[in-house]
Amino acid sequence: MSLLPLLAACGTEAASHSAGGGKAPAGSSGQLDVPVDAGADLKKQYLMENAIASCMKKQGFTYTPEPPMDPASSWAHDGADYELTKKFRQKYGFGYSAAAVYPDDPQVPGSKAATKPSANAEYVGTLTPAQKTAYDKAMGGPPDPKVGEKDWTGCEGTANKKAYGSASAQERSAATASRNQANAQALNGDQKLVGLAQSYASCLKKDGIPVTTTQPTGIGEMVKLQAATSVPAGARGSGAAADETSEEPMSKEEALPLLTKEIDLAMKDLECGKEFRAAYFPKFLKAPGSTGAG
């Protein structure tokens, strides 16, 4: 995943039930309070969560709306905020090998603390098979083009329409793809970013780090993606290893050398790309349709 796919989320609904990113738990009314500083798209995601909860209640089920993740919060730790990214990488590297070393740290993807089931997962776990089937039907899901569907179904579909209007999910997806392509072309054609990306690449090469792209929309995540392919599933923590493979989780002692190497790579990447990211993210977040633009 490069910075370019991040643009794909701009202006469209993010995956529902993405807990952990919001700050406002559901109150006594069972509805989330929308943060006053939330951007337009983030507000729609909050609206979707609340609408799903109301719809499921009418169907006789409990759904706890979960604060959606604000993409800007992940970008902040991925280079948009240099100091925050530096603090994270100095301890966790890219976050791939850290789970086995810090299994109780909720900031680490794949750690035990980060993979605790949500309130909705726990609720679904109490249902009988028949109730679970009815729950899934009531919840619905994304459109299946194979059967000619263009919209989400069930309560997902009801909430989707309430948040995003009458245009079909298919139509919005096409419009978003077109806008993202235009955004990417503008960023990749920005001569200042092109020059900074070249300098970024030269710095990486001096450190012996392979460079597979110098496009502004790709280089920022290039080293991180390369690192991801070399990390054994066992180093990603008990949650990740259990989901991805049958590989046993590594011990802290086994994973620590991998994390040390990953931290060194992550810090070199951060420093080489410091000037590039300082110029790239303000333009990326202001791109038409970007959720970061507010």
C-alpha positions in Angstrom: 0.0 0.0 0.0 1.5 3.3 -1.1 0.4 6.8 -0.4 -1.5 6.7 -3.6 -4.1 4.1 -2.3 -4.6 6.4 0.6 -6.2 8.8 -1.9 -8.7 6.1 -2.7 -10.3 6.6 0.7 -10.8 10.3 0.1 -14.5 11.2 -0.3 -15.8 7.7 0.2 -17.1 5.8 3.1 -14.5 3.9 5.0 -15.0 0.4 6.2 -17.7 0.4 8.9 -17.1 -0.8 12.4 -13.5 0.3 12.4 -13.1 0.8 16.2 -10.2 2.4 17.9 -9.7 5.7 16.1 -12.5 7.8 17.6 -12.6 9.7 20.9 -16.3 9.7 21.6 -17.9 6.5 23.0 -21.6 5.9 22.5 -23.5 7.6 25.2 -26.7 6.5 27.0 -28.7 7.1 23.9 -26.6 4.5 22.1 -25.4 7.1 19.6 -21.9 8.6 19.0 -21.3 12.3 19.4 -19.7 13.6 16.3 -16.4 15.5 17.0 -16.8 19.2 16.2 -13.5 19.3 14.4 -14.3 16.2 12.2 -14.0 16.7 8.4 -17.0 16.2 6.1 -16.2 12.6 5.3 -15.4 11.6 8.9 -18.8 13.1 9.9 -20.5 10.9 7.4 -18.8 7.8 8.8 -20.1 8.8 12.3 -23.5 9.2 10.8 -23.3 5.7 9.2 -22.3 4.1 12.5 -25.3 5.8 14.3 -27.6 4.9 11.5 -26.6 1.2 11.6 -27.2 1.1 15.4 -30.7 2.6 15.0 -31.5 0.2 12.1 -30.3 -2.9 13.9 -32.2 -2.0 17.0 -35.4 -1.9 14.8 -34.5 -5.4 13.6 -34.2 -6.6 17.2 -30.4 -6.7 17.5 -27.9 -4.7 19.4 -25.2 -2.8 17.6 -22.8 -0.6 19.4 -21.6 2.2 17.1 -17.8 2.4 17.0 -15.9 5.6 16.5 -14.5 5.5 13.0 -10.8 5.9 12.5 -9.7 9.4 11.3 -7.2 8.7 8.5 -5.3 11.8 9.5 -4.4 10.1 12.8 -2.6 7.3 11.0 -0.9 9.7 8.5 0.4 11.7 11.5 2.4 8.6 12.6 3.4 7.8 9.1 5.3 10.9 8.3 2.8 13.7 8.2 4.0 14.7 11.7 7.8 14.2 11.8 8.1 14.3 15.6 5.3 11.8 16.2 6.6 9.5 13.5 10.1 9.7 15.0 8.9 8.9 18.4 7.0 5.9 17.1 9.7 4.5 14.9 12.4 4.9 17.6 10.6 2.3 19.6 8.5 0.3 17.2 10.2 0.6 13.8 7.5 0.3 11.2 5.3 -1.6 13.7 5.8 -5.0 12.1 8.2 -6.8 14.5 7.2 -5.0 17.7 4.1 -7.1 18.7 6.2 -10.0 19.9 8.5 -7.6 21.9 5.6 -5.5 23.3 2.6 -7.9 23.4 0.7 -5.7 25.9 1.2 -2.4 24.1 -2.1 -1.3 22.4 -0.1 1.0 20.0 1.4 -2.0 18.3 -0.6 -3.7 15.5 -0.9 -7.4 16.2 -0.2 -7.2 19.9 -2.6 -8.9 22.3 -3.7 -5.5 23.6 -4.5 -4.3 20.1 -6.4 -7.4 19.0 -9.1 -7.5 21.7 -12.5 -8.2 20.3 -14.9 -5.2 20.1 -18.2 -5.0 21.9 -20.0 -6.0 18.7 -17.7 -9.1 18.2 -18.5 -10.1 21.8 -22.2 -9.6 21.2 -22.2 -11.7 18.0 -20.3 -14.4 19.8 -23.3 -14.9 22.2 -25.8 -15.5 19.4 -27.0 -18.9 18.3 -26.2 -20.1 14.8 -29.8 -19.2 13.7 -29.6 -15.8 15.4 -26.2 -15.2 13.8 -27.6 -15.9 10.3 -30.5 -13.5 11.0 -28.0 -10.9 12.3 -25.8 -11.1 9.2 -28.9 -10.7 7.0 -30.1 -7.7 8.9 -26.6 -6.1 8.8 -26.2 -6.7 5.1 -23.0 -5.8 3.3 -21.3 -4.4 0.2 -22.9 -4.9 -3.3 -22.1 -8.1 -5.2 -21.6 -7.2 -8.9 -22.0 -10.9 -9.8 -25.7 -10.7 -9.1 -26.2 -7.2 -10.4 -26.1 -5.4 -7.0 -25.1 -1.7 -7.1 -25.7 -0.8 -3.4 -25.0 -2.1 0.0 -27.7 -4.2 1.5 -29.5 -4.4 4.9 -28.8 -1.9 7.6 -25.4 -1.2 5.9 -27.3 -0.1 2.9 -29.8 2.0 4.8 -27.0 3.8 6.7 -25.0 4.2 3.5 -27.9 6.0 1.8 -28.5 8.2 4.9 -24.9 9.3 5.0 -24.0 9.5 1.3 -27.3 10.2 -0.5 -29.1 8.5 -3.4 -26.1 7.9 -5.7 -25.2 4.2 -5.8 -22.1 2.8 -4.2 -21.0 1.9 -7.7 -21.4 5.4 -9.0 -19.6 6.9 -6.1 -16.7 4.5 -6.5 -16.3 5.4 -10.1 -16.4 9.2 -9.3 -13.9 8.7 -6.5 -11.5 6.6 -8.7 -11.6 9.4 -11.3 -10.9 12.1 -8.7 -8.1 10.1 -7.1 -6.5 9.6 -10.5 -6.5 13.3 -11.1 -5.1 13.9 -7.6 -2.3 11.5 -8.2 -1.4 13.0 -11.5 -1.2 16.4 -10.0 1.0 15.2 -7.1 3.3 13.2 -9.4 3.5 16.1 -11.8 4.5 18.6 -9.1 8.1 19.6 -9.9 9.0 20.4 -6.4 7.8 17.0 -5.1 9.5 15.3 -8.0 12.8 16.9 -7.1 12.5 16.1 -3.4 11.5 12.5 -4.3 14.7 12.2 -6.3 16.8 13.5 -3.4 14.9 11.1 -1.1 15.8 8.2 -3.4 19.5 9.2 -3.6 19.7 9.3 0.2 18.2 5.8 0.5 20.6 4.4 -2.1 23.6 5.8 -0.2 22.3 3.8 2.8 22.1 0.7 0.7 18.3 0.7 0.6 16.7 -0.5 -2.7 14.6 2.1 -4.5 11.8 0.7 -6.7 9.9 4.0 -7.4 10.6 7.7 -7.3 7.0 8.8 -7.8 5.8 11.2 -5.1 2.7 9.1 -4.5 4.7 5.9 -3.9 8.1 6.6 -2.5 6.9 7.7 1.0 5.6 4.1 1.8 8.1 2.2 -0.4 10.6 1.2 2.3 7.9 0.3 4.7 6.2 -2.0 2.2 9.5 -3.6 1.4 10.1 -4.2 5.1 6.7 -5.8 5.5 7.5 -8.6 3.1 10.5 -9.7 5.1 8.9 -10.0 8.5 7.9 -13.5 9.6 4.3 -13.8 10.7 5.5 -15.0 14.1 7.1 -11.7 14.8 3.8 -9.9 14.3 2.4 -11.1 17.5 -0.1 -13.8 18.6 -3.1 -12.1 17.0 -1.6 -11.6 13.6 0.2 -15.0 13.5 -2.9 -16.9 14.4 -4.9 -15.1 11.7 -2.4 -15.2 8.9 -0.5 -18.6 9.2 0.0 -21.5 11.5 3.4 -20.1 12.4 4.0 -19.9 16.2 4.5 -16.4 17.7 8.1 -15.6 18.3 9.4 -15.0 21.8 10.6 -11.5 22.8 14.2 -12.7 22.6 13.7 -14.1 19.1 12.0 -11.0 17.8 14.2 -8.3 19.4 17.0 -8.6 16.8 14.4 -8.2 14.0 12.9 -5.2 15.7 16.4 -3.6 16.2 17.1 -4.0 12.5 13.6 -2.7 11.6 14.1 0.4 13.8 17.4 1.2 12.0 15.7 0.9 8.6 12.7 2.9 9.6 14.8 5.7 11.0 17.0 5.9 7.9 13.8 6.1 5.8 12.4 8.8 8.0 15.4 11.0 7.9 16.0 10.5 4.1 12.4 11.5 3.5 12.0 14.3 6.0 12.1 17.2 3.5 9.9 15.3 1.0 7.2 14.5 3.5 7.2 18.0 4.8 6.3 19.2 1.3 4.2 16.2 0.3 1.6 15.9 3.0 0.3 19.5 3.1 -0.4 19.1 -0.7 -1.8 15.5 -0.3 -4.2 16.5 2.5 -5.5 19.5 0.5 -6.1 17.5 -2.6 -9.8 17.6 -3.8 -11.9 15.2 -1.8 -9.1 14.4 0.7 -10.5 13.6 4.2 -7.5 15.3 5.6 -8.7 18.6 4.2 -11.6 18.8 6.6 
